[in-house]
Amino acid sequence: MTLVLVAAVTEFSSLPITACVAGDVHVAPVTAYVEANVRAWIEDPVVIEALKDHNERHAHLSQADINRMDAEWRSQRSSERRPLIDSVAATALSKFLKAKQAASGGAITEIFVIDAKGLSIGVSEPGSDYWQGDEPKWQKTYLAGTGTLFVDRAEKDESTQTLQSQASFTVADPQTHKPIGTLTVGINLDAL
């Protein structure tokens, strides 16, 4: 997939924007929506403090640990007993994200916050996997640096069963301005 800078939408923010294949008609409306309705969330203390806390707690995790946790998450999706999923879904951050999704009037299908290891630490709806570090939503934001917005291609989402595009922002520490995580929102394209 070729990535291009979407110059037509840079008027919404002075921060860099990375977007998917040129000509994707959903990129401009998704960008406009998230710039107007979502970007401020990446500075909310609930998001910042949760990321700092999880980054400290997850700093020691090896890739083998992460793979084991991801496999556990996936197996719990079809189980009645879901301790890992429930522990993430019950946090103050997840409650914050659920309230934001509910207030969107159907425009947002899912929201999750991803830490420095690529792990989902807050979710409005439990996703299909726990580790996002192998996906563009984390690689093209967290690894790209502060201020990055990545709008992914439009597709039917496995978790939400809607035609959506995910928009992801790099979250930065307000003191150091260094990346500490990513916030991703699924946007229902029919709601824009």
N, C-alpha and C positions, 0 to 999 in steps of 0.2 A: 504494500500500500504506500503510495507517495503522499507525503505530508506537505502542506503548503501553509504559508502564513496568510491569514485571511485579513487583508488590509481594509476591506470594506466595513468590517465591524470593529475596528480599533477605536472608533469614536466613543465607544461605551466605557473604555478604560484606558489608562495610560500603560497598563501592564501588558506584557506579551500574551498573545493568543495563538495557540497551536490548534489547527483544525484538520479534519480529515480531507479526503480527496476533493479537489477543486470541482465545483459544480454541484455539490451536495446541497440541495435546496433547503434542507432543514438546518444547516449550520447557522445562518444569520438569525432566524427566529429563536433558535435555542440559545444562542449567545445573548441576544437581546433579553430574553426572559431571565436567564441566570444572572446576568449583570444587574438587572433591575430588582430581582427578587431573592437572590441567593448569595451573592458575593459577600455581603456583610456578615454572614454566618461564620466565615472562616476567621473572623476576629472575635467571636463571642467567647467569653471566658469559659463557658462550659466545654466548648470544643478544644480550646487551647490547653486547659488544665487536664482534660482527659488524655490528650495526646502526650503531654509531658509525663504524666503518671505512667501511662502504658509504655512509652519509650524507655523509661527507667526500668520498669518491671520486665520488659521483654528484651532488654539489651543482651542478656546472656544466652538467648535462644539460638540454637544451631539450626541449620537448614533441616536436619533430621527431625528436630523437635517441631519445627513448623510443619513439615510434611505429616507428622503424626497427628498434630492438632487439626490440620486440614482434613485428613482422613476421618478423624473422629467427628468433626462437624458434618461432613457429608453423610456419614452413617446415621447420625442423629436426625437428619432431615426426615427420614422415614420411620422414626421411632417415637414411641410415646414418652420415653425417658430421654430428655434432651438437656443435660446439665451444662454443657459448654454453650449451646445456643441460648438457653435460658439465662445464663450468667451475663452474656453480652446484651441480650434484649432487655434485661431488668435494670440497666445502669441509668444514671441521670442523663448521660449523653443520649442514650437510645430514646428516653422519654422526650427529650428536647427535639430529637429528629422526628419522632412520631407526631408531635404537635405541629411541627413545620409542614410535614406532609399533609396532615389533616387540614391545615389552613390553606393549602394550595388549591383547593377546589377541584382536585383531580388532575391538575397539571403535572404534579410530581408523583411518580409511581413507586419510588424507593429512594432512600438516602442512606449512605453509609460513610463512616469516617475510618480511614485506614492509617495505621501507625507507620513508623520508620522501617519496620520489618515487613510491611505489606499485609499486616493482619487487620481484619475488620474489628474495630473496638467499639463501635456504636452503629446500630442499624434501626431503621424505621420498620423494616420488614426483613426477616432473616433471608439472606441470599443463598445461592446454591453452594457456595464454598466460603471458607474462612480466610484463605490466603489469596490476596489479590496481587502479590508481588510479581507474578509472572504475566500480568495483564497490562495493556497499554494505559488504562486509567491511572495506574500507579507509576509505571515506568515513564510515561510522557508528562508527568506532573512532578512528583516527588524527585525523581532523578534529574528533571530538567531545571529545577530551581524555583526560587520564590517568584510568585506572581503569574505563574503559568496557568492557562485555561486550555483544556483539551476537550474538544467536542468530537465524540466518536461517531461512527457510521450509524445509520438507522437500521434497526433490526427488531424482530420479535424477541422479547426477553423471556427466557426460560422461567425465571422466578415470578414475573408479574403477568405474563401472557398478553402483553400489549406491544404495539409498535412504538418503540421508543428510541431515544438516543441518550447516551450518558454524557454528562458534562462533568468534568473533574477539575478541581482547583488545587494547587499547592497551598498548604497551610504553613505559615511561617511563625516562628517564635517572635512575639512583638518586641522583645528586648534585643535579640541577636540578629533578627531578620533572616535566620537560616531555616530551611525547610524542616518541619517536624512531622508532616503527614499530608494526607490528601482527603478532601471531601468530595464525594461523588453523588450526583443526583441523576435519577432516571427521569427523563421528561417525556410525558405522553404527547406524542406529536399531533394527535387528533385534538388535543385540548388547547393548542396554541392558536 
